[in-house]
Amino acid sequence: MGKTMAEKILENKAGFPVKAGDLVIAPVDRAMGQDGTTPLAIQSFEDMKGERVFDPEKIILVLDHNVPSPLESVSRLHDLMRNFSRKFGVQLMEVGEGVCHELMVSRGFVVPGDLVVGADSHTCTYGAIGAFSTGVGSTELAVVMLSGELWFKVPETIRLNLQGKLPAGVFSKDVILYLAGKLGADGATYQALEFHGPVIENLEVEERFTISNMAVEVGAKAGLMVPDEKAMKWVRERTNREFQPVFPDPDAQYSRVMDIDCSSLSPQVALPHQVDNVKPIEEVGEVPIQEAFLGTCTNGRLRDIEVAARVLEGRKIHPEVRFIVAPASREIFLEAIKRGWVETIVLAGGVFVTPDVALVWELIRESREMGGMLFLPLTVILKGEWAMLNPSFI
C-alpha cells in the first residue's frame, strides 16, 4: 500500500514503518519559537531542570511578534530570550530581521524532507517546500529543546488537486480562502493537506507559502506540496544543507480527494467572524473600509509588495483609508526599496512599518471594537471600498 508525504516523512524520522493513526516518537530537524511563545517554553525548560539543549544549531528563536518592544514587560521577555540564547548558544533572530516563518525558509533553516516544529500555529508554512512542519505548544517546544524529540500522531491526508489556470487578478491567497470556505474551519482537523496540480506548479515558491501557511485555518497539522525542481532550486540558493526530497506514492491512500477547477475563481472575501465565511467578491456588495493591511507571514513577501505597487502606481489611496505594509523580512524590505516599489506605495499614501507581526494585533483590537474584520482582496483601496487584510492571526 502506498504512502502519503506525511506518512513517509514521519516514517523516515521514526525509523520504522508507519501509517495514518500511528503514534510515533521522532527526532526533529529544526525547532522554532517566537517571542509570544518562547518565554513560556524557557520557563518550562527550567522547570524540567534543563542544563543543556539537544543541539543549539537546530533551535531558532525569533523576536518578531512584539517589536520594537512596546512595553517594559515585553522588553524583559525579549531579554529572557537573549540571555537564553547566549547561555546555550541558540540562534536568535533579532528585532527587525523579520517574521519567523519567512526567516525559517529564506535563511535556509528548513529543507525538503525535514520534520520541523514551531511554537506558532503557522509553522505549517514550510510544507510548501516539502517539509512536514507543524505548530506545537510552548511546553512541547521545551521538551524538544531538551531532548530533540517529540511524539506525533501520523495524520490522515486530504489530497487537493488544483486544476486549470488562475485568472488575472486572482492570487494564491484567493485559492486558500476558497479552500477554507469549501473545507470549513475544522474540515481538516488533525489531518495533513497535500496540494497538487497545475495551479501549484505555476506558482512561484513564495506564492506557494501563502497556501501552506493557511492550512492551519482549516485545522490541518501540515500543508504539504511536492518539492518540484522549482522548489528545490529555490532551497539550494539559500542553503548548503544536503536533503532528500520526499514524494507521495502513486497509490497513496487519502482520506479524501478533491478535484477543483480554479479557472473561473474570483477574488475571495472572508467576512467576520470566521475564516471559512468566504464569498466571491461579487457577492459581498459595497463595504466601506478605513484600514488596509498587507504583510507578515502570509502576505509580506516581495511578490505581494510588487502587486500592491503596480496597483497604486500613479494613483493616490483614498483619503479616508490607511494602507499599512509590513514586509516579512529586512531583505524583502531592502529589495522592495531597490526596485522602487516602496517609493511607489509611499507616494500613493501608504505607510511601511518594521518587518514584524505586531501591527496586526492592533488591527485586530480596533476591528473587534468596530464589530469584526474582513479579509478582502487588494483591488480598489483607491476608492475606499475594498482592501486586503491578512488573516495570519487566526
C-alpha positions as CSV (number, residue, x, y, z in Angstrom):
1,M,0.0,0.0,0.0
2,G,1.4,3.4,-1.0
3,K,2.0,6.2,1.4
4,T,1.4,10.0,1.6
5,M,4.1,12.6,2.1
6,A,3.2,13.0,5.8
7,E,3.5,9.2,6.3
8,K,6.8,8.9,4.5
9,I,8.5,11.8,6.3
10,L,7.4,10.6,9.8
11,E,8.4,7.1,8.8
12,N,11.8,8.3,7.8
13,K,12.3,10.1,11.1
14,A,10.9,7.4,13.3
15,G,13.0,4.7,11.6
16,F,10.2,2.1,11.2
17,P,7.1,1.6,9.0
18,V,4.1,3.8,10.0
19,K,0.6,4.5,8.7
20,A,-2.0,7.1,9.4
21,G,-3.2,6.8,13.0
22,D,0.0,5.5,14.5
23,L,1.8,7.3,17.3
24,V,5.5,7.8,17.0
25,I,8.3,9.5,18.8
26,A,10.6,11.1,16.3
27,P,13.7,13.4,16.2
28,V,13.1,16.8,14.8
29,D,15.3,18.6,12.3
30,R,14.5,22.2,13.4
31,A,12.6,23.8,16.3
32,M,11.4,27.4,16.3
33,G,10.0,29.7,18.9
34,Q,8.9,33.4,18.7
35,D,8.7,36.0,21.4
36,G,5.0,35.3,22.1
37,T,5.6,31.7,23.0
38,T,9.3,31.2,23.8
39,P,9.3,32.8,27.3
40,L,6.8,30.1,28.4
41,A,9.0,27.5,26.8
42,I,12.0,28.8,28.6
43,Q,10.1,28.6,31.9
44,S,9.1,25.0,31.2
45,F,12.7,24.2,30.2
46,E,13.9,25.5,33.6
47,D,11.1,23.7,35.4
48,M,12.4,20.4,33.8
49,K,15.8,21.2,35.2
50,G,17.2,21.6,31.7
51,E,21.0,22.1,31.8
52,R,21.7,21.9,28.0
53,V,19.8,22.0,24.8
54,F,19.9,19.0,22.5
55,D,21.6,20.9,19.6
56,P,22.0,24.7,19.5
57,E,22.2,24.7,15.7
58,K,18.8,23.2,15.4
59,I,16.9,25.7,17.6
60,I,15.9,29.1,16.2
61,L,14.4,31.8,18.3
62,V,12.8,34.9,16.7
63,L,11.9,38.3,18.0
64,D,9.0,39.3,15.7
65,H,5.6,39.4,17.4
66,N,6.1,42.5,19.6
67,V,8.9,44.5,18.0
68,P,10.1,47.1,18.7
69,S,9.1,46.3,22.3
70,P,6.0,48.4,23.2
71,L,6.2,47.8,27.0
72,E,8.8,47.3,29.7
73,S,7.3,43.9,30.5
74,V,7.8,42.8,26.8
75,S,11.4,44.1,26.9
76,R,12.1,41.8,29.9
77,L,10.7,38.8,27.9
78,H,13.0,39.8,25.0
79,D,16.0,39.9,27.3
80,L,15.0,36.5,28.7
81,M,15.2,35.1,25.2
82,R,18.5,36.9,24.6
83,N,20.0,35.5,27.8
84,F,18.8,32.0,27.0
85,S,20.4,32.3,23.5
86,R,23.7,33.4,24.9
87,K,23.8,30.8,27.6
88,F,23.0,27.8,25.4
89,G,24.4,29.1,22.0
90,V,21.0,29.0,20.4
91,Q,20.4,31.0,17.2
92,L,18.4,34.2,17.8
93,M,16.9,36.4,15.1
94,E,16.8,39.9,16.5
95,V,14.3,42.8,16.3
96,G,13.8,43.9,12.7
97,E,15.2,40.8,11.0
98,G,11.8,39.6,10.0
99,V,8.9,37.3,10.6
100,C,9.7,33.8,11.9
101,H,8.1,31.9,9.1
102,E,9.8,33.9,6.4
103,L,13.2,33.6,8.1
104,M,13.0,29.9,8.6
105,V,12.8,29.3,4.8
106,S,14.7,32.3,3.4
107,R,17.6,31.8,5.7
108,G,17.8,28.1,4.7
109,F,17.0,26.6,8.1
110,V,14.4,24.2,6.6
111,V,14.8,21.9,3.6
112,P,12.6,19.3,1.8
113,G,12.0,16.2,3.9
114,D,12.6,17.9,7.2
115,L,10.5,17.4,10.3
116,V,10.0,20.8,11.9
117,V,8.1,22.1,14.9
118,G,7.4,25.6,15.9
119,A,5.6,27.3,18.8
120,D,3.4,29.1,16.4
121,S,0.4,27.7,14.6
122,H,1.5,28.9,11.1
123,T,4.7,26.7,11.2
124,C,2.8,24.7,8.6
125,T,4.1,27.3,6.1
126,Y,7.3,25.2,5.3
127,G,5.2,22.5,3.8
128,A,5.4,24.5,0.6
129,I,9.0,23.2,0.1
130,G,8.1,19.6,1.1
131,A,8.8,19.6,4.8
132,F,6.4,18.2,7.5
133,S,6.2,21.3,9.7
134,T,3.6,21.8,12.4
135,G,2.8,24.1,15.3
136,V,3.2,23.0,18.9
137,G,2.7,24.5,22.3
138,S,5.3,26.1,24.5
139,T,5.7,23.1,26.7
140,E,6.3,20.9,23.7
141,L,8.9,23.3,22.4
142,A,10.6,23.0,25.8
143,V,10.6,19.2,25.5
144,V,12.2,19.4,22.1
145,M,14.8,21.9,23.2
146,L,15.7,19.5,25.9
147,S,15.5,16.1,24.1
148,G,15.4,16.8,20.4
149,E,12.3,14.5,20.1
150,L,8.6,14.8,20.2
151,W,5.6,12.4,19.8
152,F,3.4,12.7,16.8
153,K,0.2,11.1,15.7
154,V,0.6,10.2,12.0
155,P,-2.2,12.2,10.3
156,E,-4.5,11.1,7.5
157,T,-4.2,13.2,4.4
158,I,-6.6,15.1,2.2
159,R,-5.4,15.4,-1.4
160,L,-6.4,18.7,-3.2
161,N,-5.9,18.6,-7.0
162,L,-6.0,22.3,-8.1
163,Q,-6.7,22.3,-11.9
164,G,-6.8,25.0,-14.5
165,K,-5.1,28.4,-14.6
166,L,-5.7,31.3,-12.2
167,P,-7.5,34.2,-13.9
168,A,-5.8,37.7,-13.9
169,G,-6.2,39.4,-10.6
170,V,-6.6,36.1,-8.6
171,F,-3.7,35.0,-6.4
172,S,-2.7,32.2,-4.1
173,K,-4.5,34.0,-1.2
174,D,-7.7,33.6,-3.1
175,V,-7.0,29.9,-3.6
176,I,-6.6,29.1,0.1
177,L,-9.5,31.3,1.1
178,Y,-11.7,29.5,-1.4
179,L,-10.5,26.2,0.0
180,A,-11.2,27.3,3.6
181,G,-14.7,28.1,2.5
182,K,-15.1,24.7,0.9
183,L,-13.5,22.6,3.7
184,G,-14.6,24.7,6.7
185,A,-12.6,26.0,9.7
186,D,-12.4,22.4,11.2
187,G,-12.7,20.5,7.9
188,A,-9.2,19.0,8.2
189,T,-8.7,18.8,11.9
190,Y,-5.6,16.7,12.7
191,Q,-5.1,15.8,9.0
192,A,-2.5,16.8,6.6
193,L,-3.2,18.6,3.3
194,E,-1.4,17.7,0.1
195,F,-1.7,20.3,-2.7
196,H,-1.2,19.1,-6.2
197,G,-2.0,20.2,-9.8
198,P,-1.0,22.8,-12.4
199,V,-2.1,25.8,-10.2
200,I,0.5,24.9,-7.7
201,E,3.1,24.1,-10.3
202,N,2.7,27.5,-12.0
203,L,3.0,29.5,-8.7
204,E,6.3,30.9,-7.7
205,V,7.7,29.4,-4.5
206,E,7.0,32.4,-2.3
207,E,3.4,32.4,-3.6
208,R,3.1,28.7,-2.5
209,F,4.0,29.7,1.1
210,T,0.8,31.7,1.3
211,I,-1.3,28.5,0.7
212,S,0.7,26.2,3.1
213,N,0.7,29.0,5.7
214,M,-3.1,28.9,6.0
215,A,-3.5,25.1,6.1
216,V,-4.0,25.5,9.9
217,E,-7.1,27.7,9.2
218,V,-9.0,24.5,8.3
219,G,-7.5,22.6,11.3
220,A,-4.7,20.8,9.4
221,K,-1.5,19.7,11.0
222,A,0.5,20.4,7.9
223,G,0.1,21.7,4.3
224,L,2.5,19.8,2.0
225,M,3.5,20.4,-1.6
226,V,5.7,18.1,-3.8
227,P,9.2,19.6,-3.9
228,D,9.5,20.1,-7.7
229,E,12.6,21.4,-9.4
230,K,11.4,25.0,-8.9
231,A,11.2,24.5,-5.2
232,M,14.5,22.6,-4.9
233,K,16.3,25.2,-6.9
234,W,14.9,27.9,-4.5
235,V,16.1,26.0,-1.5
236,R,19.6,25.3,-2.9
237,E,20.1,29.0,-3.5
238,R,19.6,29.6,0.3
239,T,21.4,26.7,2.0
240,N,24.3,24.2,1.6
241,R,22.4,21.6,3.6
242,E,22.0,18.2,1.9
243,F,18.5,17.0,1.7
244,Q,16.4,14.1,0.4
245,P,13.1,15.2,-1.0
246,V,10.0,13.0,-0.3
247,F,7.2,12.3,-2.8
248,P,3.9,10.6,-2.3
249,D,3.4,7.2,-3.8
250,P,1.1,6.9,-6.8
251,D,-1.1,4.5,-4.8
252,A,-1.1,6.5,-1.6
253,Q,-4.2,6.2,0.5
254,Y,-6.0,9.5,1.2
255,S,-8.9,10.2,3.5
256,R,-10.4,12.4,0.8
257,V,-9.6,13.6,-2.7
258,M,-10.9,16.9,-4.1
259,D,-10.6,18.0,-7.7
260,I,-11.0,21.8,-8.0
261,D,-11.0,23.8,-11.2
262,C,-9.6,27.2,-10.4
263,S,-10.0,28.6,-14.0
264,S,-13.1,30.7,-13.0
265,L,-12.1,31.6,-9.5
266,S,-12.9,35.2,-8.4
267,P,-11.1,37.2,-5.8
268,Q,-12.3,35.8,-2.4
269,V,-13.5,37.7,0.7
270,A,-13.5,36.2,4.2
271,L,-16.1,38.0,6.2
272,P,-16.4,38.2,10.0
273,H,-16.1,36.3,12.1
274,Q,-14.6,33.1,10.8
275,V,-12.0,32.4,8.1
276,D,-14.4,30.0,6.4
277,N,-17.1,32.6,6.0
278,V,-15.9,33.1,2.4
279,K,-17.7,34.6,-0.6
280,P,-16.6,35.7,-4.1
281,I,-16.1,39.4,-4.2
282,E,-19.1,39.9,-6.5
283,E,-21.5,38.6,-3.8
284,V,-20.4,40.8,-1.0
285,G,-21.6,44.2,-2.2
286,E,-20.0,47.6,-1.3
287,V,-18.3,47.7,2.1
288,P,-16.6,51.0,3.2
289,I,-13.2,50.4,4.8
290,Q,-11.0,52.5,7.0
291,E,-7.8,50.5,7.2
292,A,-5.9,48.1,4.8
293,F,-3.0,45.9,5.9
294,L,-0.6,43.9,3.7
295,G,2.2,41.8,5.2
296,T,3.6,39.5,7.8
297,C,3.9,35.7,7.4
298,T,1.0,35.2,4.9
299,N,1.4,38.2,2.5
300,G,4.5,40.1,3.3
301,R,6.8,38.8,0.6
302,L,8.3,40.5,-2.4
303,R,5.6,39.4,-4.8
304,D,2.8,40.8,-2.5
305,I,4.5,44.2,-2.4
306,E,5.0,44.2,-6.1
307,V,1.3,43.6,-6.8
308,A,0.4,46.5,-4.4
309,A,2.9,48.8,-6.1
310,R,1.6,48.0,-9.6
311,V,-2.0,48.7,-8.5
312,L,-1.0,52.0,-6.8
313,E,1.5,53.3,-9.4
314,G,0.5,56.9,-10.4
315,R,-2.5,56.8,-8.1
316,K,-3.5,58.0,-4.6
317,I,-5.0,56.0,-1.8
318,H,-8.5,57.2,-0.8
319,P,-8.0,59.9,1.9
320,E,-10.2,58.0,4.4
321,V,-8.2,54.8,4.1
322,R,-5.0,54.0,5.9
323,F,-2.8,51.5,4.0
324,I,-0.1,49.8,6.1
325,V,2.6,47.4,4.8
326,A,4.7,45.2,7.0
327,P,7.4,43.4,4.9
328,A,8.1,39.8,6.1
329,S,11.9,40.4,6.4
330,R,14.6,43.1,6.2
331,E,15.9,41.5,3.0
332,I,12.4,41.8,1.4
333,F,12.1,45.4,2.5
334,L,15.5,46.3,1.1
335,E,14.8,44.6,-2.2
336,A,11.5,46.4,-2.5
337,I,13.3,49.7,-1.9
338,K,15.8,48.8,-4.6
339,R,13.0,48.0,-7.1
340,G,11.2,51.3,-6.4
341,W,8.1,49.7,-5.0
342,V,8.4,51.2,-1.5
343,E,8.6,54.7,-3.1
344,T,5.5,54.0,-5.2
345,I,3.5,52.9,-2.3
346,V,4.6,55.7,0.0
347,L,3.9,58.3,-2.7
348,A,0.4,56.9,-3.0
349,G,-0.1,57.4,0.7
350,G,0.9,54.0,2.1
351,V,2.9,53.5,5.3
352,F,5.7,50.9,5.9
353,V,6.4,49.5,9.4
354,T,9.1,47.3,10.9
355,P,9.3,43.8,9.4
356,D,7.2,42.1,12.2
357,V,3.7,41.0,13.0
358,A,3.0,43.2,16.0
359,L,0.8,45.6,14.0
360,V,-1.8,43.0,13.2
361,W,-2.7,42.7,16.8
362,E,-3.6,46.4,17.0
363,L,-5.6,45.9,13.8
364,I,-7.5,43.0,15.4
365,R,-8.2,45.1,18.5
366,E,-9.5,48.0,16.5
367,S,-11.6,45.8,14.2
368,R,-13.2,44.0,17.1
369,E,-14.2,47.3,18.6
370,M,-15.9,48.1,15.3
371,G,-17.6,44.7,15.1
372,G,-15.3,42.4,13.1
373,M,-12.8,42.2,10.4
374,L,-13.0,41.5,6.7
375,F,-10.2,39.6,4.7
376,L,-10.5,41.2,1.3
377,P,-8.6,41.3,-2.0
378,L,-6.4,44.3,-2.8
379,T,-8.5,45.9,-5.5
380,V,-9.9,49.3,-5.1
381,I,-8.4,50.8,-2.0
382,L,-8.2,53.9,-4.1
383,K,-12.0,54.2,-3.8
384,G,-12.1,53.3,-0.1
385,E,-14.3,50.3,-0.7
386,W,-12.0,47.2,-0.6
387,A,-8.7,46.3,0.9
388,M,-6.6,43.3,1.6
389,L,-6.4,42.3,5.3
390,N,-4.1,39.5,6.4
391,P,-5.7,36.6,8.2
392,S,-2.4,35.4,9.7
393,F,-3.6,35.9,13.3
394,I,-6.3,33.3,13.2
